[in-house]
């Protein structure tokens, strides 16, 4: 898969976009500028043919080898008589769906990219 170890966060926002213009955090503005600058951390093609933040498929979450997938939230529910757990990663935007009907033996049913367009285009 193209982005199970990718990273997208607020630093990937557009320079002079909504977040950039709304924040008073100069450190965040500098991070956004760095992520959009190909001479620093950005890409020559942000997915629209112009320099900018790298698409998700071209990033690596360097923390994940230490922290794991960093699930943001967990939802539990019953579907078709089975207890299902759904979680999404913090930076990669990937949902993991498990059958947890037997809590001692969870089964990964599937993963799903929540923003497939991010493979080739920056946020």
C-alpha positions in Angstrom: 0.0 0.0 0.0 1.1 3.5 -0.8 0.7 5.3 2.5 0.4 3.1 5.5 3.4 4.9 6.8 2.7 8.3 5.4 2.3 11.6 7.2 -0.1 14.5 6.8 -0.6 17.1 9.5 -1.4 20.8 9.8 2.2 21.6 8.6 1.1 20.4 5.1 -1.5 23.2 4.8 -1.2 25.6 1.9 1.0 28.7 2.2 -1.4 31.6 2.3 -4.3 29.1 2.7 -7.0 29.3 5.4 -4.9 27.9 8.3 -1.8 29.8 7.3 -3.7 33.1 7.1 -5.7 32.5 10.3 -2.9 31.4 12.7 -0.9 33.8 14.8 1.6 31.0 15.5 4.8 32.1 13.6 6.4 28.7 14.3 3.5 27.0 12.5 3.7 29.4 9.6 7.4 28.6 9.3 6.7 24.8 9.4 4.1 25.3 6.6 6.5 27.2 4.5 9.2 24.6 5.0 6.9 21.7 4.0 6.0 23.6 0.8 9.5 24.6 -0.2 11.2 21.9 -2.4 14.6 23.2 -1.3 13.7 22.3 2.3 11.0 19.6 2.9 8.5 20.2 0.1 8.2 18.6 -3.4 8.6 19.9 -6.9 5.1 18.8 -7.6 2.5 18.9 -4.9 0.0 17.1 -7.1 -1.1 20.1 -9.2 2.2 20.5 -11.2 3.4 23.3 -8.9 5.9 23.2 -6.0 4.3 22.6 -2.6 3.8 20.2 0.2 4.4 16.6 -0.8 1.4 14.3 -1.5 0.8 11.7 1.2 2.2 8.9 -0.9 5.6 10.6 -0.9 5.9 11.2 2.9 7.2 9.0 5.7 6.0 9.3 9.2 9.3 9.0 11.0 7.6 8.7 14.4 5.6 5.6 13.5 8.5 3.2 14.0 8.7 4.4 17.6 5.0 5.1 18.3 3.1 2.8 16.0 0.2 3.9 13.9 -1.1 6.4 16.6 -4.8 5.7 16.4 -6.8 8.9 16.9 -10.2 7.5 17.9 -11.9 4.1 18.2 -15.5 3.3 17.5 -17.3 0.0 18.4 -20.5 -1.3 17.1 -22.4 -4.4 16.0 -22.7 -5.2 12.3 -24.3 -8.5 11.1 -24.1 -9.9 14.5 -20.4 -9.3 15.0 -18.7 -6.7 17.2 -16.7 -4.4 14.9 -14.0 -1.9 15.9 -12.9 0.9 13.6 -10.0 3.2 14.2 -8.1 5.7 12.1 -4.4 6.7 12.2 -3.4 10.1 13.3 -1.1 11.2 10.4 -1.8 8.7 7.6 -5.5 9.0 7.3 -6.1 5.2 7.2 -9.0 3.4 8.8 -8.5 -0.1 10.2 -11.6 -2.3 10.7 -11.4 -5.3 13.1 -13.8 -8.0 14.1 -13.4 -8.0 17.9 -16.3 -10.4 18.6 -13.6 -12.5 20.4 -11.6 -9.8 22.2 -8.7 -12.2 22.8 -8.4 -12.9 19.1 -9.2 -9.8 17.0 -9.2 -10.2 13.3 -8.2 -7.3 10.9 -10.9 -7.3 8.2 -9.6 -4.5 6.0 -7.9 -1.2 5.8 -9.1 1.8 3.9 -7.5 5.1 2.8 -9.7 7.9 3.9 -8.4 10.3 1.3 -7.3 8.4 -1.8 -6.7 11.7 -3.6 -3.8 12.3 -1.2 -1.8 9.7 -2.9 -0.9 12.1 -5.7 -2.0 15.5 -4.4 -1.2 17.5 -1.3 -3.9 18.5 1.1 
